Amino acid sequence: MKRFTFTDDVPLTQDDRGSIRVTGSRVTLDTIIHRYQVGDTIQRIHSGFPTVSIAQIAAIIDWYFKHQAEADQYLEEGEAEAEKLRLEIMSQPAYIAFSERLRRRLEQVNKT
């Protein structure tokens, strides 16, 4: 995964595993950008994640637009990794058995 270097005016930090978070919080770059892309305003994002200030959110969105190609690649790699993990989990016998039990139970509930 690509390593990013952020200037002091960008409140982002990349950890040892490559995850980019708002400095001093657990909120990820992915979360902020996704919320913005689906139409949330900076104020609405702040309402959902009050540990991240409006100024931090604005700085992150500004950084994103200035580095969109690199940031989008990072976001796409993260989505691909998450999908790979999801498929791995779904292929495990315990998960398959649980899903089947749940499906049967839902069928029973829907019949009543």
C-alpha positions in Angstrom: 0.0 0.0 0.0 1.2 3.5 -0.8 2.6 5.6 2.0 1.3 9.2 2.2 3.1 12.1 3.8 0.7 14.8 5.1 1.7 18.4 5.8 0.9 19.9 9.2 -2.2 21.6 7.9 -3.8 18.3 6.9 -5.1 16.4 10.0 -4.5 12.9 8.6 -2.2 10.2 9.9 -1.3 6.8 8.2 -0.7 3.9 10.6 1.7 1.0 10.2 -1.0 -1.1 8.5 -1.6 1.7 5.9 -5.0 2.9 7.3 -5.4 6.7 7.1 -7.4 8.3 10.0 -8.1 11.7 11.2 -5.3 12.6 13.5 -6.3 11.9 17.1 -9.4 9.9 16.2 -10.5 6.6 14.9 -12.4 8.1 12.0 -11.0 7.0 8.7 -10.4 9.0 5.5 -12.7 6.5 3.8 -15.6 7.5 6.1 -15.2 11.3 5.6 -14.8 11.1 1.9 -17.7 8.6 1.5 -20.1 10.7 3.5 -19.1 13.8 1.4 -19.5 11.9 -1.9 -23.1 10.8 -0.9 -24.0 14.4 -0.4 -23.5 15.1 3.3 -22.4 18.6 4.1 -19.4 19.3 6.2 -21.7 20.2 9.1 -23.6 16.9 8.7 -20.4 14.9 8.7 -19.4 16.7 11.9 -22.8 15.9 13.5 -22.1 12.2 12.8 -18.5 12.3 13.9 -18.3 15.1 16.5 -14.8 14.2 17.5 -13.7 15.6 14.1 -14.0 19.4 13.9 -15.6 21.2 11.0 -12.1 22.7 10.2 -10.6 19.2 10.1 -13.3 17.9 7.8 -12.9 20.9 5.4 -9.1 20.5 5.4 -9.5 16.7 4.6 -11.9 17.4 1.8 -9.6 20.1 0.4 -6.6 17.6 0.6 -8.7 15.0 -1.2 -9.5 17.2 -4.2 -5.8 18.2 -4.5 -4.7 14.6 -4.4 -7.8 12.9 -5.8 -6.0 10.4 -8.1 -3.8 9.0 -5.4 -6.6 9.1 -2.8 -9.0 7.3 -5.1 -6.4 4.6 -5.7 -6.0 4.2 -1.9 -9.8 4.1 -1.4 -10.2 1.5 -4.2 -7.4 -0.7 -2.8 -9.1 -0.6 0.6 -12.5 -1.5 -0.9 -10.9 -4.4 -2.8 -9.2 -5.7 0.4 -12.5 -5.5 2.2 -14.3 -7.4 -0.5 -11.6 -10.1 -0.5 -12.0 -10.4 3.3 -15.8 -10.5 3.0 -15.6 -13.3 0.4 -13.1 -15.2 2.6 -15.4 -15.1 5.6 -18.5 -16.0 3.6 -16.7 -19.2 2.3 -16.0 -20.5 5.8 -18.1 -23.6 6.7 -19.2 -22.0 10.0 -20.5 -19.0 8.2 -22.3 -21.0 5.6 -24.0 -23.1 8.2 -25.0 -20.1 10.2 -26.4 -18.4 7.1 -28.4 -21.5 6.2 -29.9 -21.7 9.8 -30.8 -18.0 9.6 -32.4 -18.5 6.2 -34.5 -21.4 7.4 -35.6 -19.5 10.5 -36.6 -16.5 8.4 -38.6 -18.7 6.1 -40.4 -20.1 9.2 -41.2 -16.6 10.5 -42.5 -15.5 7.2 -44.8 -18.5 6.9 -46.6 -17.6 10.1 
